[in-house]
Amino acid sequence: MQFTPHLRRRASYALILVVVALFSYLVASCDRGKVSAPIATEDSLVKVQNAKELHVGYFIFEPTIMEDRQSGALKGVFVDLVESIGKALDAKVVYHKIDLANFAAGLQSRQYDLCIGATFATPQRATAVVFTSPIFYAGYTGVVKKGEADKYKTWQDMDRKGLRVAVKQGSAIDDFVRENFKQAEIVRLTGPDLTLPLAAVSANQADVGLMNQVTVLTYLREHPELDEALRSAPVAPTYFSWSVRPGDTRWLQFINTCIDYYTNTGDLYRWESKYGVPLMHVQQKLTFPEMSYPEYWKQRQVR
């Protein structure tokens, strides 16, 4: 069969189109492969085990984390707890002092592997970090001048014109006040010290200072000029926990296992007793059902 010049040109064009289409398909396939390829990342548990260092963010919160006034050394319930975890991992604990307002950013930027600052788990914070199992529970109360506590039995008693209410910016009580207080003048304070709203009352910069119950209790020990308000009606009670970065699932499971272990062995309560501040826990009564091991109960009846 003879190909005319016209047919030869059409065949050449068709061949060129086939080659271009095949090339485009191969390029697209490569691009799809690049997009869908998983990014390999080392989880924190492996990182800590390999580096032999456990980096933690913290802020001062008595009795969980405190600084010795003379040496500057850290101590407290959470320090004892994380040091035990570090020992179990054969890793040195490296501390990074942070502020409650930016603890999530430090986790996300991998400045540390775990935040051990006692943090209220709230829906807003849960969008940026993942919280561990509850370690203990508390609500928010406040401090006022001596003899004025009876004026503020509920938070509604504090929301009135002319009253200055101090809170720490970025705290859970700051979120509560922003949503619920309509009339009081809100004094928002920044800085790593959780006692700032309480100190504002001592310095006559505020009429009421709101902070979690534990911080209020420890502050009142050294400030007899103040009383606790809302003692019988704490605001926004919830649990304190630690936090890790989102997606760090294996690390979260490990930390939760450690918290459960040191709670169940009684070590957590022993560390609390060292510092003399009671912390609220959910009481879980352990039972040994008779039907689970009948031979044991028969032996006891014989004796």
GIRA-V73535 format. One record per residue. N is the residue number from 1. SS is DSSP state (@ for helix, = for strand, . for the rest). D_LAST is the distance of its C-alpha to the last C-alpha in Angstrom with 1 decimal. Layout:
# GIRA-V73535
N&SS&D_LAST / N&SS&D_LAST
This chain:
# GIRA-V73535
1&.&110.5 / 2&.&112.2 / 3&.&110.4 / 4&.&112.7 / 5&@&112.3 / 6&@&110.8 / 7&@&108.1 / 8&@&107.4 / 9&@&106.8 / 10&@&104.4 / 11&@&102.4 / 12&@&102.2 / 13&@&101.0 / 14&@&98.4 / 15&@&97.1 / 16&@&96.9 / 17&@&94.9 / 18&@&92.4 / 19&@&92.0 / 20&@&91.5 / 21&@&88.9 / 22&@&87.0 / 23&@&87.0 / 24&@&85.8 / 25&@&83.0 / 26&@&81.9 / 27&@&82.0 / 28&@&80.0 / 29&@&77.4 / 30&@&77.0 / 31&@&76.8 / 32&@&74.1 / 33&@&72.2 / 34&@&72.4 / 35&@&71.2 / 36&@&68.2 / 37&.&67.1 / 38&.&63.7 / 39&.&63.8 / 40&.&61.4 / 41&.&59.4 / 42&.&56.8 / 43&.&53.6 / 44&@&52.4 / 45&@&49.3 / 46&@&51.5 / 47&@&54.1 / 48&@&51.6 / 49&@&50.1 / 50&@&53.6 / 51&@&55.2 / 52&.&52.2 / 53&=&52.9 / 54&=&51.3 / 55&=&53.9 / 56&=&52.7 / 57&=&54.6 / 58&=&53.5 / 59&.&54.8 / 60&.&53.8 / 61&=&51.2 / 62&.&49.1 / 63&.&46.2 / 64&.&46.0 / 65&=&49.0 / 66&=&51.0 / 67&=&53.7 / 68&.&53.7 / 69&.&56.9 / 70&.&57.9 / 71&.&57.0 / 72&.&56.8 / 73&.&53.6 / 74&=&51.3 / 75&=&47.8 / 76&.&45.4 / 77&@&42.4 / 78&@&44.3 / 79&@&45.8 / 80&@&42.3 / 81&@&41.2 / 82&@&44.3 / 83&@&44.4 / 84&@&40.9 / 85&@&42.2 / 86&@&45.3 / 87&@&43.2 / 88&@&41.2 / 89&.&44.7 / 90&.&46.1 / 91&.&48.8 / 92&=&50.6 / 93&=&50.5 / 94&=&54.1 / 95&=&54.6 / 96&=&57.5 / 97&=&58.1 / 98&.&59.2 / 99&.&59.9 / 100&@&57.8 / 101&@&61.0 / 102&@&61.5 / 103&@&58.0 / 104&@&58.4 / 105&@&61.7 / 106&@&60.3 / 107&@&57.6 / 108&@&60.2 / 109&.&62.5 / 110&.&59.8 / 111&.&60.2 / 112&.&56.4 / 113&.&53.5 / 114&=&51.2 / 115&=&51.8 / 116&=&49.1 / 117&=&50.9 / 118&=&48.7 / 119&=&50.5 / 120&=&50.1 / 121&.&50.0 / 122&.&52.9 / 123&@&54.8 / 124&@&57.9 / 125&@&56.2 / 126&@&54.4 / 127&.&57.9 / 128&.&58.3 / 129&.&54.8 / 130&=&51.4 / 131&=&48.5 / 132&.&45.1 / 133&.&41.8 / 134&.&41.6 / 135&.&40.5 / 136&=&40.7 / 137&=&42.6 / 138&=&45.4 / 139&=&48.5 / 140&=&51.9 / 141&=&52.9 / 142&=&56.0 / 143&=&57.5 / 144&=&60.4 / 145&=&62.2 / 146&.&60.5 / 147&.&60.5 / 148&.&61.3 / 149&@&57.8 / 150&@&58.1 / 151&@&61.1 / 152&.&59.1 / 153&.&56.1 / 154&.&56.6 / 155&@&58.3 / 156&@&61.1 / 157&@&62.0 / 158&@&62.9 / 159&.&65.2 / 160&.&68.3 / 161&.&71.8 / 162&.&72.5 / 163&.&68.9 / 164&=&68.2 / 165&=&64.8 / 166&=&63.9 / 167&=&61.7 / 168&=&61.2 / 169&.&63.2 / 170&.&61.1 / 171&.&57.9 / 172&@&56.0 / 173&@&57.1 / 174&@&60.7 / 175&@&60.3 / 176&@&59.0 / 177&@&61.8 / 178&@&64.4 / 179&@&63.3 / 180&@&62.8 / 181&.&64.9 / 182&.&68.4 / 183&.&70.1 / 184&.&68.6 / 185&=&70.2 / 186&=&67.7 / 187&=&67.9 / 188&=&66.5 / 189&=&65.7 / 190&.&65.4 / 191&.&63.7 / 192&.&60.3 / 193&.&59.2 / 194&.&56.9 / 195&.&57.9 / 196&@&61.5 / 197&@&61.4 / 198&@&59.7 / 199&@&62.2 / 200&@&65.0 / 201&@&64.0 / 202&@&64.0 / 203&.&67.5 / 204&.&68.8 / 205&.&69.3 / 206&.&67.1 / 207&.&65.8 / 208&=&62.4 / 209&=&60.5 / 210&=&57.8 / 211&=&55.0 / 212&=&51.3 / 213&@&49.0 / 214&@&47.6 / 215&@&51.1 / 216&@&52.2 / 217&@&49.3 / 218&@&50.1 / 219&@&53.8 / 220&@&53.5 / 221&@&51.9 / 222&.&55.3 / 223&.&57.6 / 224&.&57.2 / 225&.&60.5 / 226&=&58.7 / 227&=&56.2 / 228&=&54.0 / 229&=&55.3 / 230&.&53.3 / 231&.&50.1 / 232&.&48.8 / 233&.&50.5 / 234&.&50.2 / 235&=&52.6 / 236&=&51.7 / 237&=&47.9 / 238&=&46.7 / 239&=&44.9 / 240&=&45.9 / 241&=&45.7 / 242&=&47.5 / 243&=&50.1 / 244&=&51.5 / 245&.&54.7 / 246&.&55.0 / 247&.&54.4 / 248&.&52.1 / 249&@&49.3 / 250&@&47.4 / 251&@&47.6 / 252&@&46.4 / 253&@&43.3 / 254&@&42.6 / 255&@&42.9 / 256&@&40.7 / 257&@&38.0 / 258&@&38.3 / 259&@&38.2 / 260&@&35.0 / 261&@&33.4 / 262&@&34.3 / 263&@&33.2 / 264&@&29.8 / 265&.&29.1 / 266&.&30.1 / 267&@&33.2 / 268&@&35.6 / 269&@&34.0 / 270&@&34.1 / 271&@&37.8 / 272&@&38.5 / 273&@&37.2 / 274&@&39.7 / 275&@&42.6 / 276&.&41.6 / 277&.&42.5 / 278&.&39.9 / 279&.&40.1 / 280&=&39.0 / 281&.&36.6 / 282&.&35.3 / 283&.&31.7 / 284&.&29.6 / 285&.&26.0 / 286&.&23.8 / 287&.&21.2 / 288&.&18.6 / 289&.&19.1 / 290&@&16.3 / 291&@&18.9 / 292&@&19.7 / 293&.&16.6 / 294&@&14.7 / 295&@&12.7 / 296&@&11.1 / 297&@&10.0 / 298&@&8.8 / 299&@&6.4 / 300&@&5.2 / 301&@&5.4 / 302&@&3.8 / 303&.&0.0
